[in-house]
């Protein structure tokens, strides 16, 4: 296994960018599954930062809007 991993690691830089992106996604999924680690995407990180900024500004959704949202998914 170590020999194969070493072989692949030496070749990754020659892979197309799309294949490298797939590898990053696969490694992230494995990390998350076995070690509980999840790496946010840039879009997710931006959304979290925006949510924190809204909270800091005191911008919250009212209880009625939250109830309405969950009512759509309740049986």
N, C-alpha and C positions, 0 to 999 in steps of 0.2 A: 504494500500500500504506500509506504513512504517513497519508494522509487517512482511510482506512478504520479503521486502528488508532486514530487519534485519536477518530473517531466512536464506536467501540465502547467505548473507555476512558471516554468521557464518559457512556455509558449504563449501565455496569456497576452503579453504585450503585442503579439502579432495577430491576435484575434480581431475581428471587426468590432467596432464600438458597440453594436447591438448585442453581440455575444458577450462582451465584457459586462454590459448592463444586466444581462440575464444572470451572469455569474454572481454579481453583487446581490441581486434579488434572492437568488437561491441561498447564498451564504447568510444573508440576513434572516431568511425564514428558518434555517437550521439553527442559528444562534438563538432566535426567539423560542423555538420549540424545545431545545435542550437546556438553555441557560437563562430563559426568561428575559432576554435582552431584545428590545425592539428599537430600531433606529428610525426616527422620524424622517420623512421625506422633506424637502425644502418647503413644499406646499403645506404639509401638515404642521411644520414648525412655524410657518407664517400664520396659520390659522390659530394655533395655540397662543402665539404672541398677541394676536388681535383680540382673542377672547380675554386674555389677561388685562390688556389695555382697556377693554370695555368694562371689565370688573372694577378696575382702578378708577374709572370715570363714573362708576355707579350706574352703569347701563345694564339693566336686567330686564328679562321678559316677564310680564305680569303672570300671575297664577292662572288666569283665565286662558291665556294663550298656550301655556304649558298643558293644561287640562285638555284643551281642544286638540293639541298635537297628539297626545296619548290616546284620546278617544278614537281617533282615526284607526288605531291599530288594535284596539280591544274588540273582542267578539261580542 
